[in-house]
Amino acid sequence: MIRILFLESFHGGSHRQFAEGLCRHSRFEFDLFTLPMRFWKWRMRGAALHFARKVPDPGIYAAMVVTDLLSLADLKALWGSACPPAILYFHESQLTYPLPASESFDVQFGFTELSSALCASKVLFNSEFHRDLFFERVQALIQMMPDHRPRWVVQELLEKSAVLYPGVELGVEGIEPKKLSKGPPLVVWNHRWEFDKCPEVFFSVMKKLKQKGVEFSLVVLGQNFQAQPKVFLDSKKEFGDQILQFGFVQSRQEYLGWLATGDIVVSCAIQENFGISVVEAIFHGCFPVLPDRLAYPELLNTRLHKMCLYQDEIELESRLEGLLRFPEKISGLQTELVRQVERFSWIRLIQEYDEQIQKLIESEPSGEKLKGT
């Protein structure tokens, strides 16, 4: 069996789902080495030093997969000729990630990503949106340099870059369409509790709808990594018994159970390079109400954009009010929406990942890396 190395320096959330999903579904034999999901800045700076000694013998692997919060250039320098050829997968990029008002952009993280991408044999992005924005920002980063600008970098990276959506664990395909909630329609929020998901906008709109007398219940899911943002505490008081679940659930079965109960899933994000949580919710029968930006338009057929995507907060409020007052509008599109996101299941995508790995292995000038077979 050909052995493949996977290094994940930020093992949690979508990073963890992706790493474990790929290792589980691939026809190759993976060894997964990880670090906990915290201190992302220090992961970019120092994870390579950790893995350089943690992996006993990198030379036994035919290929390697790493993700964006790791300096591949540092690792390659430390391992030398023992370093396997690498696929670098960008879940997010510090070049494209929006910053809170209290922070400023650190160009060094941008150059770390640039060096990592140059050292990779293949660079994969999780959406067309992400790839396009990344290269736009790479050109801007190079332009910031006072002289000796390496303009050749853009073309070299373009030639070895591609888009490959992350696989999602969607369970059994072809689920039966569910019936609408017997009580008030159930609105689901299942995103990280951080500024880039704009929870203030979501709760503000729901508060306005409540004041209009629109009936609904809420399920507030998602993970919180720091102190609980004030908007969540205030909203818990504001909506009271309307909130059926508040906070992260440890059990994936319970999480999927809430999605299967929900009627509508809402996002207000200003940063989303794919949207695993939205794909999961749609697959389990939630009607999506999403901003017409970021990677969201890629998730759905253009015919569904007018019904599912909104332009601004005013349209979000109007769209939700119509769906909550007349929830029968939702049921007619449920089957089509489920079919739209089935293509993101690991069952459908794993062959493409294995083909990328196989091409990488075959690109080696010798058969040395195949000694793990």
C-alpha positions in Angstrom: 0.0 0.0 0.0 1.3 3.4 -0.9 1.7 5.6 2.2 0.8 9.3 2.2 1.7 11.8 4.9 -0.9 14.4 6.1 0.3 17.3 8.3 -2.5 19.4 9.9 -1.2 22.1 12.2 -4.7 23.4 13.1 -6.7 20.3 13.7 -10.3 21.4 14.4 -13.4 22.7 12.6 -13.3 22.4 8.9 -9.6 21.6 8.9 -10.3 18.5 11.0 -13.3 17.5 8.9 -11.3 17.7 5.8 -8.2 15.9 7.1 -10.1 13.0 8.6 -12.5 12.7 5.7 -9.7 12.5 3.1 -7.8 9.9 5.2 -11.0 7.9 5.7 -12.2 7.8 2.1 -9.0 7.7 0.1 -7.7 4.5 -1.5 -4.2 5.4 -0.2 -2.9 4.7 3.3 -2.6 7.9 5.2 -0.6 8.8 8.4 -2.1 11.9 9.9 0.0 14.1 12.3 -1.7 17.0 13.9 -1.5 20.0 16.3 -4.5 21.3 18.3 -6.6 24.1 16.9 -5.2 27.1 18.7 -2.5 29.8 18.4 -2.8 30.0 14.6 0.0 32.6 14.3 2.4 30.4 16.2 1.4 27.4 14.1 2.5 29.3 11.0 5.7 30.3 12.6 6.7 27.1 14.4 4.6 24.0 13.3 7.3 23.0 10.8 9.8 22.7 13.6 7.5 20.5 15.5 6.7 18.2 12.6 10.3 18.0 11.4 11.1 15.9 14.5 7.7 14.4 15.1 7.5 12.4 11.9 10.0 9.6 12.3 11.0 9.0 8.7 9.5 11.4 6.0 11.3 9.5 3.3 9.0 6.5 3.5 6.1 8.5 2.1 5.2 8.8 -1.6 3.6 12.2 -1.2 2.4 14.6 1.4 -0.7 16.8 2.0 -0.4 20.0 4.1 -2.7 22.9 4.7 -2.2 26.6 4.9 -1.3 27.2 8.5 2.2 25.7 8.1 5.4 26.9 6.6 6.1 24.3 4.0 9.3 26.1 3.0 10.7 25.7 6.5 9.8 22.0 6.6 11.3 21.4 3.2 14.5 23.1 4.3 14.7 21.0 7.4 14.0 17.6 5.7 16.0 18.2 2.6 15.8 15.4 0.1 13.7 13.3 2.5 10.8 15.6 2.0 8.0 14.1 0.0 6.4 16.0 -2.9 3.6 18.1 -1.4 0.0 19.2 -2.1 -0.8 22.4 -0.3 -4.5 22.9 0.4 -5.7 26.4 1.1 -8.8 26.4 3.4 -8.2 30.1 4.0 -5.4 32.6 3.4 -4.0 35.4 5.6 -3.8 37.4 2.3 -7.5 37.3 1.9 -8.8 37.0 5.5 -10.7 40.1 6.8 -9.2 41.6 9.9 -11.0 42.9 13.0 -10.7 46.7 13.5 -8.1 46.1 16.3 -5.6 44.3 14.0 -3.4 45.2 11.1 -2.1 43.0 8.3 1.2 41.2 8.9 2.9 41.0 5.6 5.2 38.2 6.9 2.3 35.8 7.0 1.5 36.6 3.4 5.1 35.8 2.4 5.0 32.6 4.4 2.0 31.5 2.3 3.8 32.6 -0.9 6.9 30.6 0.0 4.8 27.5 0.9 2.9 27.7 -2.3 6.2 27.9 -4.3 7.6 24.9 -2.5 4.5 22.8 -3.1 4.2 20.6 -6.2 0.4 21.3 -6.4 -1.7 24.1 -4.8 -5.4 23.4 -4.3 -8.0 26.0 -3.3 -11.4 25.2 -1.8 -13.4 27.4 -4.2 -13.0 29.5 -7.4 -13.7 32.6 -5.3 -10.8 31.8 -3.0 -8.4 31.1 -5.8 -9.2 34.3 -7.6 -9.0 36.5 -4.5 -5.7 34.9 -3.5 -4.0 35.8 -6.8 -5.4 39.3 -6.7 -3.9 39.7 -3.2 -0.6 38.1 -4.2 -0.2 40.7 -6.9 -0.9 43.4 -4.4 1.6 42.0 -2.0 4.3 41.9 -4.6 3.5 45.5 -5.6 4.1 46.5 -2.0 7.8 45.6 -2.3 10.0 48.7 -2.9 12.1 47.0 -5.6 13.2 43.7 -7.1 9.5 42.6 -7.3 9.3 38.8 -8.2 6.5 39.2 -10.7 7.2 35.7 -12.1 5.7 34.2 -8.9 2.1 34.7 -10.1 2.4 32.8 -13.3 4.4 30.0 -11.7 1.7 29.5 -9.0 -1.1 29.8 -11.5 0.3 26.9 -13.5 0.3 24.5 -10.6 -3.0 25.7 -9.0 -6.5 24.3 -9.2 -9.8 24.3 -7.4 -11.0 21.2 -5.6 -14.0 21.6 -3.3 -13.5 20.0 0.2 -15.4 16.8 0.7 -18.2 16.8 3.2 -19.6 14.0 5.3 -23.2 14.0 4.1 -24.1 10.5 5.3 -26.6 8.4 3.3 -27.3 10.0 -0.1 -30.9 10.6 -1.3 -32.5 11.5 2.0 -36.3 11.7 2.0 -37.7 15.3 1.9 -38.7 16.3 5.4 -41.9 18.0 6.4 -42.0 21.6 7.6 -42.0 22.2 11.4 -45.5 21.8 12.9 -44.9 24.9 15.1 -43.2 28.2 14.0 -40.5 27.8 11.3 -37.1 27.0 12.8 -34.2 29.2 11.7 -30.7 27.7 12.1 -27.4 29.6 12.7 -24.5 27.1 12.6 -21.4 29.2 12.2 -18.3 30.1 14.2 -19.1 32.7 16.9 -16.6 35.2 15.4 -16.7 38.7 13.8 -16.3 37.5 10.2 -19.6 35.6 10.4 -21.4 38.9 11.4 -23.7 37.6 14.1 -24.7 41.2 14.9 -26.5 41.4 11.5 -28.3 38.1 12.0 -29.6 38.9 15.4 -30.5 42.4 14.5 -32.7 41.2 11.6 -34.3 38.5 13.7 -35.1 41.1 16.4 -36.8 43.3 13.8 -38.9 40.4 12.6 -39.9 39.6 16.1 -41.0 43.2 16.6 -43.1 42.8 13.5 -44.9 39.8 15.0 -43.3 37.3 12.7 -43.3 33.8 14.4 -40.2 31.7 14.4 -37.9 29.6 16.6 -34.1 29.6 16.7 -31.4 27.1 16.9 -28.0 28.8 17.6 -25.2 26.3 16.9 -21.5 26.8 16.1 -18.2 26.9 18.0 -16.9 29.7 20.2 -13.1 29.8 20.6 -12.7 32.8 23.0 -14.9 34.8 25.4 -18.6 34.5 24.4 -19.3 37.6 22.2 -21.7 40.0 23.8 -24.2 39.8 21.0 -24.9 36.2 21.8 -25.5 36.8 25.5 -27.8 39.7 24.7 -29.7 37.7 22.1 -30.1 34.7 24.4 -32.0 37.1 26.7 -33.9 38.8 23.8 -35.3 35.6 22.3 -35.7 33.5 25.4 -37.9 30.5 24.9 -37.7 31.0 21.1 -34.2 29.6 21.2 -34.5 25.8 21.3 -30.7 25.2 21.3 -28.0 27.6 22.2 -24.3 26.8 21.7 -22.0 24.2 20.4 -23.1 20.5 20.7 -20.3 17.9 21.1 -22.2 15.1 19.4 -22.2 15.2 15.6 -25.4 13.1 15.7 -27.1 15.7 17.8 -25.8 18.5 15.5 -27.2 16.8 12.4 -30.4 16.2 14.3 -30.9 19.9 14.8 -30.2 20.5 11.1 -32.8 17.9 10.2 -35.3 19.7 12.4 -34.5 23.2 10.9 -36.4 24.8 8.1 -34.1 27.7 7.1 -30.3 28.3 7.5 -29.0 31.8 7.4 -25.5 33.2 6.8 -24.4 36.9 7.0 -20.7 36.2 6.6 -18.1 38.6 5.2 -15.6 35.7 5.0 -16.4 32.3 3.6 -14.2 30.4 1.2 -16.5 27.4 0.9 -19.2 26.9 3.5 -19.3 23.4 4.9 -21.9 24.3 7.6 -24.3 25.6 4.9 -23.8 22.5 2.7 -24.6 20.3 5.7 -27.7 22.3 6.5 -29.0 22.3 3.0 -28.4 18.5 2.6 -30.5 18.0 5.8 -33.4 20.0 4.4 -32.8 23.6 5.4 -33.6 26.3 2.9 -30.5 28.6 2.5 -30.7 32.4 2.8 -27.2 33.5 2.0 -25.3 36.7 1.0 -24.7 37.1 -2.8 -20.9 37.1 -2.3 -17.9 35.1 -1.3 -18.1 31.4 -2.3 -21.9 31.1 -1.7 -22.9 31.5 -5.4 -20.8 28.5 -6.3 -22.8 26.2 -4.0 -26.0 26.6 -6.0 -27.2 26.5 -9.6 -27.6 30.0 -11.0 -31.3 29.4 -11.3 -31.6 29.3 -7.5 -29.6 32.4 -6.9 -32.6 34.8 -7.0 -34.4 32.7 -4.4 -31.6 31.9 -2.1 -29.1 34.9 -2.3 -29.6 38.4 -0.9 -27.8 41.6 -1.6 -27.9 43.5 1.7 -29.5 43.6 5.2 -32.7 45.1 3.9 -33.2 42.3 1.4 -32.3 39.7 4.1 -35.0 41.0 6.3 -37.5 41.0 3.5 -36.6 37.5 2.3 -36.8 36.0 5.7 -40.1 37.7 6.5 -41.6 36.2 3.3 -40.4 32.7 4.0 -41.4 32.8 7.7 -44.9 34.0 7.0 -45.4 31.7 4.0 -43.1 28.6 4.8 -44.9 26.5 2.2 -42.6 28.3 -0.4 -39.7 26.3 1.0 -41.0 22.7 0.5 -41.2 22.8 -3.3 -37.4 23.4 -3.7 -36.1 21.0 -1.0 -35.3 18.0 -3.2 -33.6 20.2 -5.8 -31.5 21.9 -3.2 -30.4 18.5 -1.7 -29.4 17.4 -5.1 -27.3 20.5 -5.6 -25.1 19.9 -2.6 -24.7 16.1 -2.9 -21.9 16.7 -5.4 -19.8 17.9 -2.4 -19.9 14.6 -0.6 -16.7 12.6 -0.1 -18.3 9.8 -2.0 -18.5 12.0 -5.1 -15.2 13.9 -4.7 -12.7 11.3 -3.4 -11.7 10.1 -6.9 -10.6 13.6 -7.8 -8.4 13.8 -4.7 -6.9 10.4 -5.3 -6.1 11.4 -8.9 -4.3 14.4 -7.7 -2.2 12.3 -5.3 -1.5 9.7 -8.0 -0.3 12.4 -10.5 1.9 13.8 -7.8 3.5 10.4 -7.1 4.0 9.8 -10.8 5.7 13.1 -11.2 8.6 11.9 -9.0 11.7 11.3 -11.1 12.4 8.0 -9.4 10.5 5.3 -7.6 12.2 5.9 -4.3 9.1 7.3 -2.7 7.2 4.2 -3.5 9.1 2.1 -1.0 6.1 2.3 1.3 4.1 0.0 -1.0 
